[in-house]
Amino acid sequence: MVGDLIIGSESHISVQSMCATRTQDVEATIRQIRLIEEAGADIIRIAIDSKKDVEALAQIRKSVPKARLVIDLQENYRLITLVAPYVQKVRYNPGHLHHHEKSTPVKDKVRFLTDTAKEFNLALRIGVNFGSLDPSKKNEAKKDEAEHTDAALASVREHIGYMDDFGFKNFVVSLKSSDPNEVIDINKAFAEEFSEIPIHLGVTEAGMLPMGEIKTRVAFENLLAIGIGDTVRVSLTLPNTEKNKEIEVGKKIIEDVYAGRFRSVPRFVQEGLNIISCPSCSRVENEAFVELAKKVKEVTSQYADKNLTVAVMGCRVNGPGETDDADLGLWCAPNHVNLKKRGELLGAFSYEEIVPKLLTELESLAK
């Protein structure tokens, strides 16, 4: 239960989005919440990373009293006690619980989260992302092509165990990757093992339109058609004024599946240049990220037939992981862009310098 919304069972598949504005920009965030609500969003997510963000959240809540809000906790899990009065749900990432208070066992941190959720009648989402996996689980995983899947499943099993230990049942699980085939495979495996737990579906960093919709559609059509998936989020790289498109695309895919209209293929086949870019959200370090992603798409079109992956990531949350796995990775900081080549850091460049440098490295790899 997210407030009055049921996720799972026979209820409709709910559609979510996430604000791309900075949370402390109260007026802009309120405008975006209303934009997303008008598009038909069931749940809207906001990122909280500091006490100042919480102060802004309190102001935002006064202006949107009926919105179902979910907070994305980043490294500071203790902020849950401050945000709890203003929201219906909290998402935490098992891969981030090791950052703060390293001497405190992860299980104790999860107990803190569940105790607070019980007190305030909140839902929780255990949000596992291939771009920011729990380091301990990643190190334990098999060193083969299934490494990410092994680590993700090990992580989510551990945290479901914590939920059982603490007697907490009001939770949903998400297992996300930027590869739609991985999303299909891991969610099928999870649903077979944990058929009673609601699933939040998403292809993270799906990128720009139209490819972002295509990748998402492949995953959703394969999973929703066999009854896997209870709530969805379409993660697109969009300007702030177009965040409503995430809801519109999500609702359209669901409608098509229910009507038996399938537009995708059974598996996603990546041919040629693959550009991964994360959704515009409030965690983005510099709003110039969206324009940079568009520019990268434009200037790399001459390499469309090359089987290479370029990742353009907007923040520290999934940036390191996704750029490590790409042939070339751009991880955007507030004032510079980190450039990686197959996991190796080549340097930090200004937003003006980065595109020519990227093209030089891309030309080298293409040859």
C-alpha positions in Angstrom: 0.0 0.0 0.0 1.3 3.4 -1.1 -1.1 5.6 0.8 -4.5 4.5 -0.7 -2.8 2.8 -3.8 -2.5 -1.0 -4.0 0.5 -2.3 -5.8 0.1 -6.0 -6.7 -2.7 -8.5 -6.6 -5.5 -7.7 -9.0 -5.0 -3.9 -8.9 -4.1 -2.0 -12.1 -0.5 -1.5 -13.1 0.5 1.8 -11.6 2.8 4.2 -13.5 5.5 6.3 -11.9 8.0 9.1 -12.8 10.7 11.1 -11.0 11.2 14.8 -10.7 14.2 16.1 -12.6 14.3 19.5 -10.8 16.6 20.1 -7.9 14.5 19.4 -4.8 15.6 22.7 -3.2 14.1 24.6 -6.1 10.7 24.4 -4.5 8.6 26.2 -7.2 10.2 24.3 -10.1 9.6 21.0 -8.3 6.0 21.8 -7.6 5.4 22.7 -11.2 7.0 19.4 -12.3 4.9 17.4 -9.9 1.8 19.0 -11.3 2.9 18.3 -14.8 3.5 14.7 -14.1 0.2 14.4 -12.1 -1.7 15.9 -15.1 -0.2 13.2 -17.3 -1.8 10.5 -15.0 1.1 9.5 -12.7 0.1 7.3 -9.8 3.4 7.9 -7.8 6.0 10.6 -8.1 9.6 10.2 -6.8 11.8 12.9 -5.4 15.5 12.6 -4.4 16.6 13.6 -0.9 20.2 13.9 -0.1 20.4 16.5 2.8 18.5 18.2 5.5 18.0 21.2 3.2 16.3 18.9 0.8 14.0 17.8 3.6 13.1 21.4 4.4 12.2 21.9 0.8 10.2 18.7 0.8 8.1 20.0 3.7 7.2 23.1 1.6 6.5 21.1 -1.5 4.1 18.8 0.4 2.0 21.8 1.4 1.4 22.7 -2.2 0.7 19.1 -3.5 -1.2 17.6 -0.6 -2.8 14.8 -2.6 0.3 13.6 -4.5 1.6 10.2 -3.7 5.3 10.9 -3.1 8.1 8.4 -2.8 11.5 9.6 -1.6 14.7 8.2 -3.1 17.2 7.9 -0.3 20.7 8.0 -1.5 23.6 7.4 0.9 22.1 8.9 4.1 19.6 6.3 5.2 18.9 8.2 8.5 17.1 10.9 6.6 14.1 8.6 6.5 13.0 9.8 10.0 12.8 13.4 8.7 11.1 12.7 5.4 8.6 10.1 6.8 5.8 12.7 7.8 5.6 14.0 4.2 5.6 10.9 2.0 3.9 7.5 1.5 6.9 5.5 0.4 10.7 5.4 0.5 13.1 3.7 -1.9 16.5 2.6 -0.8 19.3 1.0 -2.8 21.2 -1.9 -1.0 24.3 -0.8 -3.0 24.4 2.5 -1.1 24.0 1.4 2.5 27.7 0.8 2.8 28.7 4.5 2.3 27.8 6.0 5.7 28.6 4.6 9.1 30.7 1.8 7.7 31.1 0.2 11.1 27.3 -0.3 11.4 26.1 -3.6 10.0 23.8 -3.3 6.9 21.1 -5.3 8.7 21.0 -2.7 11.5 20.5 0.0 8.9 17.7 -1.9 7.3 16.1 -2.4 10.8 16.2 1.4 11.2 14.4 1.8 7.8 11.7 -0.8 8.6 11.1 0.5 12.1 10.5 4.0 10.8 8.3 2.7 7.9 6.2 0.8 10.4 5.8 3.9 12.6 4.7 6.1 9.8 2.9 3.5 7.7 5.2 3.8 4.8 5.9 1.4 1.9 9.5 0.6 1.0 11.1 -0.3 -2.3 14.2 -2.4 -2.3 15.7 -0.9 -5.4 18.6 -2.9 -6.9 20.3 -1.4 -9.9 23.0 -3.1 -12.0 24.8 0.3 -12.2 25.3 0.5 -8.4 25.4 -3.0 -7.0 26.4 -3.8 -3.4 30.2 -4.1 -3.7 30.3 -7.1 -1.4 27.8 -9.0 -3.5 29.5 -8.0 -6.7 32.8 -9.4 -5.5 31.2 -12.6 -4.5 29.5 -13.1 -7.8 30.7 -15.5 -10.5 33.2 -13.9 -12.8 31.3 -14.6 -16.0 28.7 -13.0 -18.2 26.1 -13.5 -15.4 28.1 -11.6 -12.8 25.5 -8.7 -12.5 22.6 -11.0 -12.3 24.2 -13.2 -9.7 25.1 -10.1 -7.6 21.7 -8.5 -7.9 19.8 -11.6 -7.0 22.1 -12.3 -4.0 21.6 -8.7 -2.8 17.8 -8.8 -3.1 17.6 -12.2 -1.4 19.5 -10.8 1.5 17.2 -7.8 1.9 14.1 -9.8 1.6 15.5 -11.9 4.4 15.8 -8.8 6.5 12.2 -7.9 5.8 11.2 -11.4 7.0 13.4 -11.1 10.1 11.8 -7.7 11.0 8.2 -8.7 10.1 7.9 -6.0 7.5 5.6 -6.9 4.5 4.7 -3.5 2.9 7.5 -3.5 0.3 8.1 -3.9 -3.4 11.3 -5.0 -5.3 12.9 -3.6 -8.4 15.8 -5.2 -10.3 16.9 -2.8 -13.1 19.5 -2.7 -15.8 20.1 -0.6 -18.9 20.0 -3.8 -20.9 16.4 -4.8 -21.5 17.4 -8.5 -21.9 18.9 -8.5 -18.5 15.8 -6.9 -17.1 13.7 -9.6 -18.7 15.9 -12.5 -17.4 16.4 -11.3 -13.9 12.7 -10.4 -13.3 11.6 -13.8 -14.6 14.0 -15.5 -12.3 12.9 -13.3 -9.4 9.2 -13.8 -10.0 9.7 -17.6 -10.1 11.5 -17.5 -6.8 9.3 -14.9 -5.0 5.9 -15.0 -6.7 4.2 -13.3 -3.8 6.3 -10.1 -3.9 5.1 -7.1 -6.0 7.6 -6.0 -8.7 8.5 -2.5 -9.9 9.7 -2.7 -13.5 12.1 -0.4 -15.3 14.9 -0.3 -17.8 17.2 2.1 -16.1 19.1 4.7 -18.3 16.9 3.7 -21.2 18.1 6.9 -22.9 16.6 9.3 -25.4 13.6 8.8 -27.6 12.9 6.8 -29.7 15.4 4.2 -28.6 14.5 4.7 -24.9 10.9 3.7 -25.6 12.0 0.8 -27.7 14.3 -0.7 -25.0 11.6 -0.2 -22.4 8.9 -1.6 -24.6 10.9 -4.8 -25.3 11.3 -5.5 -21.5 7.7 -4.5 -20.5 6.0 -6.4 -23.3 7.9 -9.6 -22.5 7.2 -9.3 -18.8 3.7 -7.8 -18.5 2.4 -10.3 -21.0 3.2 -13.1 -18.6 2.0 -11.4 -15.5 5.3 -10.0 -14.2 5.2 -6.4 -13.1 2.9 -4.4 -10.8 4.2 -0.9 -11.2 6.4 0.6 -13.9 8.7 3.6 -14.5 9.9 4.6 -17.9 13.4 6.2 -17.5 14.0 8.6 -20.4 16.5 11.4 -20.9 14.2 14.4 -21.3 14.2 18.2 -20.7 12.4 19.2 -17.5 9.4 20.5 -19.4 8.8 17.1 -21.0 8.9 14.7 -18.0 5.2 14.0 -18.6 6.4 11.8 -21.6 7.6 9.1 -19.2 4.0 8.7 -18.0 2.5 8.9 -21.4 4.9 6.2 -22.8 4.4 4.0 -19.8 0.6 4.1 -20.0 0.7 3.5 -23.8 2.8 0.4 -23.4 0.5 -1.0 -20.7 -2.6 -0.3 -22.9 -1.0 -2.0 -25.9 -0.1 -5.1 -23.8 -3.7 -5.4 -22.5 -5.0 -5.0 -26.0 -2.7 -7.6 -27.5 -0.8 -5.0 -29.5 2.9 -5.9 -29.5 5.4 -3.7 -31.2 8.7 -5.2 -30.1 10.6 -8.4 -30.6 11.0 -11.3 -28.1 14.6 -10.2 -27.3 16.3 -6.9 -27.8 19.1 -7.1 -30.4 21.6 -4.3 -30.2 23.1 -3.6 -33.5 25.6 -0.7 -34.1 26.3 2.1 -31.7 24.6 1.9 -28.3 24.2 5.1 -26.4 23.1 4.7 -22.8 22.0 7.8 -20.9 20.3 8.0 -17.6 16.9 9.6 -17.0 16.9 13.3 -16.2 16.2 13.4 -12.5 17.0 15.5 -9.4 20.2 13.6 -8.8 21.8 15.0 -11.9 24.8 17.1 -11.0 24.5 19.6 -13.8 21.4 20.2 -16.0 23.7 20.6 -19.0 23.8 16.8 -18.9 20.6 16.5 -20.9 22.0 18.8 -23.7 25.3 16.9 -23.6 23.5 13.6 -24.1 21.7 15.0 -27.1 24.9 16.4 -28.5 26.6 13.1 -28.1 23.8 11.4 -30.0 24.1 13.9 -32.9 27.9 13.9 -33.3 28.3 10.1 -33.1 25.8 9.4 -35.8 28.6 8.7 -38.3 29.6 5.6 -36.1 26.0 4.2 -36.1 27.2 0.9 -37.7 30.0 0.3 -35.0 29.2 -2.2 -32.2 30.3 0.1 -29.4 28.7 1.4 -26.3 28.8 5.1 -25.1 27.4 5.8 -21.7 26.4 9.4 -20.7 25.6 9.5 -17.0 24.4 12.5 -15.0 25.3 11.7 -11.4 27.4 9.7 -8.9 24.7 7.2 -8.2 24.9 5.0 -11.2 27.6 6.9 -13.2 30.6 4.9 -12.0 29.1 1.5 -12.7 27.6 2.2 -16.1 30.7 4.0 -17.4 32.9 1.2 -16.2 30.9 -1.3 -18.4 30.9 1.0 -21.5 33.5 1.3 -24.2 33.5 5.0 -23.6 31.8 6.5 -20.5 31.0 10.1 -19.7 30.2 10.7 -16.0 29.0 14.2 -15.5 30.1 16.1 -12.3 28.9 19.7 -11.5 31.8 21.4 -13.3 33.5 18.8 -15.4 32.9 15.4 -17.1 34.9 12.3 -16.3 35.8 10.3 -19.4 36.5 6.6 -19.1 37.6 4.2 -21.8 36.6 0.6 -21.0 36.7 1.3 -17.3 40.0 3.3 -17.3 39.7 7.0 -16.3 41.2 9.1 -19.1 40.7 12.4 -17.2 38.3 15.2 -16.3 37.3 17.6 -19.0 35.1 20.7 -19.1 31.7 20.5 -20.7 33.1 22.4 -23.7 36.2 20.1 -24.1 34.5 16.7 -23.7 32.8 16.2 -27.1 36.0 16.7 -29.2 37.8 14.4 -26.8 35.1 11.8 -27.0 35.2 11.8 -30.8 38.9 11.3 -30.8 38.6 8.3 -28.6 35.6 7.0 -30.5 37.5 7.3 -33.8 40.3 5.3 -32.3 38.0 2.5 -31.1 36.1 2.5 -34.4 39.3 1.9 -36.3 
